[in-house]
């Protein structure tokens, strides 16, 4: 791994403290020519600064897993509604498993209609996406267009819902769900409230309504026909799914997750939010020794040995008192693991090195699934589809708690050209990097270098 850029500036202030401006990178060799990488992007995803090239999946189709063990696990999935959400997979289609019987979803999984009677408050039909808006980004946004307001009119609600959500309830009436109803009100369960919102801005046929999450500010906002209606709710932690509740016969909406241009200027809001965040960071003053300890700790724990050496040599940084000897001793091996995964795609060799450092690292199902799924991806990269199918049947199928992730990985098999499939982002270099980071973090946890995440 070569250091291609290393820049560090320490600016003294009149108070004697420092403002640290740092830019460095250790870039890996580009993927081989046989690898499949997605190059297009989707404006639905407004990512954190310095991460504009994160995979941005688009599309509206995915294949089923048929009648195998994962399909038989469907009832268990619907009952518990819990699964491991893969990193950086953005909502791009509706969840047909979670939808109630009175919701009709189009074949492309982007349009939903209500076929129920809407006779009482527990007779809603709520539809939401297969994946939540991923945490760790700056902004997330989606839109719907009201194609038909139904026989009663003004019965729809757009919003977000948590993992545990009753699909026969209105979004905003269940705990930790938040909605904007078409009669011009916002509704939430915690605390229970239905109040006028957006100057009592009602919406109906042909209106385009959007819902956004500002993860940095922990806020939910809504838009109508391209106009931001302002902050609606404060947002707690957790995963949240784009959701629409229907309650009038014939109501029909179509979702836009970025496969088409948004009516609202989300890119402009994203740039403004990034600028504000950058200004806040630039104005933050930190003691020099604290900065150096943080930088060295990051480089050390993530295996960036070359950049760490440049930093020590150029700025004569002292060894941090917090530096963990176990992390230092394992640095060369952890760097080797990263190279094997990110540069070469040799998952089995990386696992052998990892087990030599921390044999118990493979016992954690979250890590085992990440590693095995990446091995499956690497087999697909090589062009050996038959072997990939066999590996999925013998190894991946045992991860019955990861149904949605497995459906995503399996969906690429339905396409002759995997570059054109909605899930093509799994072949991006970033996917390799995420697996390497997960494995590295798990090794350090086993070595008691850093606390386990909850």
N, C-alpha and C positions, 0 to 999 in steps of 0.2 A: 504494500500500500504506500503510495507516494504522497508526499506533501506537495501540493501544487499551489497552495496559497496560504500565507500566514501573515496576518497584519494585526498589530496590537498597538493601540494608542492610549496613553494614560495622561489625562489632562488635569493639571493642578488647578485648584480653585483658591480663591482668596482665603477661605476658611481653613485651608490645609488639607481638606478632604479631597477625594478624587472622583471624577466621572470617568468611567471605563467604557471605551468603545473598542469592541473586538470583532474581528472577522477572520475566520480561518476555516479551512475545510481539508479533509482527507478524502480524496476522490478515488473511487475504485475504477477498475478497468471496465469498459463498456460491455454489455452483454454480448454473447456470441451472436453471429448472424442468424443462427437457427432459432433464436428466442423470439417470442411474439410480444410486442409491446404496443400499447395503445398510445397514440399521439394526440388525439383530439381531446377537447375538454368541454366541460359543461358549466354554464354560469350559475347553476343551482348551488354550487359549492363555493363558499367564500372562506378560504382557509386562513390559517395563522400566518403571520409574517414569515418570510423566508421559506415558505412551503407552497409556493404557487404551482409547483409541478406535481403535486400529489395526484394520484389516480382519481379520475372523476368519471365513474361509470355512468353510461346512459343506455337507453334502450328500454324495451318493455316486454321482452319475452324471456322465459327460462324453461328448461325442460324438467320433466318430472323424473323421479327415481323409480317409477314403475311400482311393481308389487313386491319389491325386496323388503329387507328388514327395516329400512328407514321409512318406507311407506306404511308398514304395519305399525310403526311407532306414532302414527299421526294422531290417534286418539289421546295418547299420553301427552303429546305436545300441546294439543288443544286444551287439555285439562290444566296442565301446569303453566303453560305459556312462558316457559323459561328456556333459554338456550344461550350458548356462548356467542356473542356478537363479534364477528371478525373486524379488525381495525380497518378504518377508512373505507368501509363499504357504505355507500350512500343510498338512501331510499330511492328506488327507481321503478317500482311496480307495486300494485296492491296485493295484499295478503289474502289469497282465496281461502285459506284454511281458517282464518280467524273470523271471516265475515259470517253473519247470521244467515239463516235460510231465506229471509225476505230481501236480501241484497243480490242483485244480478250484476256480475262483473264481466266486462267485455273480454274477448280473447286476448287483446293486447295488454290487459290488466291496468288500464289507465282510465277506464270509464266505469261508473257505478250508477245503478238505478235502484229505486225502492219499489218493491212489489207487495209490501205489506199494507195493513189497514190503517196504521197510525192511530189506533183507538184509545190509547192511554199512554201515560208517561213512561211505561216500561215496554213500549212497543216501538222504540226507535230501531233503526238499522244503521249501525256504525261500521264504517269500513276504514281500514288503515293500511299502512305500508308493511312490507315484509321485514324491513330493517328500520331501526330508529335513526334519528339524526346523530351522527357519531360525536361524542364529546372530544374535546381537544382542538376543535376548530373555532374560528372567530364568529362566523355567521352561518346560519342555515336558513333556507327559504324555499317555499313551494307555493304554487298557485292552483286554483281551480276555476273553471268556467261553468257557470250555471246554465245548463242547456235547457232545462225544463223545471219550473218551480212546482210542478205537480198540481193535483186537484184542489188542494187547500191553500197552497201558497205560503210563503214565509215560515217554513218549518225546518230549514236547513241550518246547520252549525258547522263551522270550520274550526280546527284547533289542533291540539296535541294531547296525546294520552300516554300514560306510563305503561310499563310492562304488564301489570295486572289491571285489566280493564274489561268491564262488562259490555259486550258488543251490542246489547239490547238497550243500552242507556245512552243518554245524550252526552257528548263530550263537553266537559265542564260541570257535569253533575256528579261524576265519580271522583274519588280522592286523587289529588295531584293531576287532574286533567283541566284544561283551560280552553275555552271556546269563545267564538264571536258568532252570534246568531244573526240570521238574516233580517230580523225585526229591528236591528240596530242596537243590540245589547251585548255585553260581554258577561260570561258566566264562569264561575269557578266554585269548587267544592270546599276549598281550604283557604279562607273561611267561605262558607256558602254565601254567594252573592250573585245577583242579576241586576246590573246597572247599565244605564245608557252609556254608549261608547261611540266615539267618532262623530260627535254632534248628531247622535241618533241616526247615523248613516245606514239606511236599510239597503238590502241588495236582493236582486231577483233575476229574472231571465236575462241572459246575455251579459250579465255583470261578471267581471273577473276579480276574484278575491284572493288575497295571499296571506300567508302566515309565516312569520320569521322568528328565529331565536338568535339573540345576541348572547353568546355564551360568555363573553368577556364581562358584560354588564349584568348577566343573569336576568335578562328581560325577554318578554314575549311581546311582539307587536304584530299588527295586522294592516293590510292595505286593501284599498278598493279602487279598481280601475286605474291603477298606477299611482295612487296617492297614499302616502304613509299616514295612517290614522293615529300614530303615536304609541307610546308605551301602554300596554294593557295590563300586564301582570309581572310580578317578580317571580323568578323561576328557582325552585329548589334543585338540588342535585339529582342525578339519575338519568336514565335513558327515556327519550320521548319520541313517539311515533306520530307522523303526520296523519290526521284523522278527520273524517267528515261524518256527521250524523244526519240521516235523512228520516223524515217522519210523515211524508205526504205521498200518496200513491202517484207513481209516475215521475217523481223527482229524479233528475239525472244531472250528474256533474262529471266533468272531465278534468283529470289531474295533469299538471305540468310540473315535472321534476327537473326541468332544464333541457328536455329533448326539443323544446321550442323556445323562442325568445320570450322572456318574461315581459309583462306589461310594465311592472315596476322596475325602476332602475336599481337593481340590487348591486350591480358593480359599482355604482356611484356611492352607495351607502357603505359598501365594503371598503372602498378606498378611504372614505372619511374615517371609518372606524379604525383602520390600520394606521392612518396618520395620527389620530388621537392616541392610540396605544404607543406608537413610536415616540411621540412627544413626551408621554409620561415616562417611558424608559429612559429617554435621553436626559430628562431632568432629574433622574434619580441619582443621588450621590452616595457612593459607597467607599469605605476605607480601602486603600490599596491592598493591604495584606488579606483582607476578607475576600476581595475579588480574586486574588491569585489563588487562595485556598480553594475557592469554588471552582475556578477554571481547572486547576490541577486535579481536583477530585473528579470532575466530569471526564476529563481526558483519560485519567487512570482507570476509572470504572468502566468506561466504554471501549477501552482497548486502543485508543489513538496514541500509540507509542511514539510515532514519528513527530507528530505535532507537539507532544509533551516534551520531547527532546529539544525541539526548536525553541519552545517557550523557555525551558530551563537555561539553554545556552545563550539566547539573545537577551533575556531580561534578568538573568542571574537570580531566578526565583529560588527562594529557600524551600526546603522540604517542609511540606505542611505538617503541623503537629497532629492533624487529624488523619493523615495518610495511613491507610490500613496495609499492614505488611502482607496479608493474604492476597489482597488485590494486586500488589506489586509483584509478588512471586508468581502469580498466575497470568500476568500480563501477556507474556509471549504466547502462551497457549490460547488465551482468549482472542488474541489478535489472529492466530492461526485459524481458529473456528470462524471468525468473521470473514476471513479471506476465502475459506472453503465454501461458505454459504453464498456470500455476496458476489465474489469474483468468479467462482468456478461451479457453483451449484452442486457441490459434492456433499450431499446431506449425510450419507452414511459415515463418511470419514469425519465430518464435523461432530456427529454424535459420539463416535469413538473417543475423540479428543475430550469432549465434554464429560463423558463417563469416567475418563481417567482423572479428571479434576474433581468431579462430584458425582459419584455413582448414583446417588439418589435423585439426580435432576430429572431423569426420565420417568420417575414414579408419579410426577405431577401430571394429571391428565391434560391440563391446559397447555403445558409445554409439549407433551407427547402428541397432541392433536396438531399443534402448530407445525411441529417437525414433520410428522407423517403427511400432512396436507401439502407441505412444501415439496416433499419427496414426490408426491403424486404430480405436482405441477412440473417438476424437473423432468419427470418421465414424459409428460406431454410435450415439453420443450424439445426433447430429443426426437419426437415424431413417432414414438412407439405407442400408439393408441391402445393396442390390444393389451400390452403389459400394464398400461395405466388402468384400464378397466379391471383387470385381474387384481391389481393392487388395491383398488377401491373396494372390491368385493371381499377381499380377504383381510384387509387391514383397516381401511377407513370406516367400514360399515359398523365397527364395534363402538364408534363414538355416537351413541344414540342420543346424547344430550346436545348434539350440535347439528340438528336437522337443517336449519336454514342455511348454515354455512356449507353443509354438504350439498344441498340443492344447488347452491351457487357454483361450487366447484364442478359438480357433475354436468351442469348446463352447457359447458363448453363442448362436450362430446357431441352435441346435436348439430354442430356447425362444421361444414367442410373447411371453412377458413376461420380459424380461431381468432384472427385479428379483427374480424367483423362481428364477433358475438358480444352481447351486452356485458359479459363478465371478463372481457379480454384484459382488464386491468390487473388480473391476478398474475399475468406474465410480466408486469412491470418490474423494473429493478428495485423499486421501493418495496415491493412485496418481500423480496429477499432480505432487504435491510431490516424490515420489521421483524422477521423471524430471527435474524441474527441478534437483534437487540433484545428480543424476548428471552432467547436462550442465554445470552450473556448476563442479563439481569437475574435469571433463575440460578445460574451458577454462583453469582455473588451472594444471593440469598442463602444458598446452601453452605457457602463459606462464612456466613454470618457477617458479611461486609455491609449489607444494607437490610433494613427491615422488610418483611414480607408485606406485599400490598394486600389490602382487605378485599 
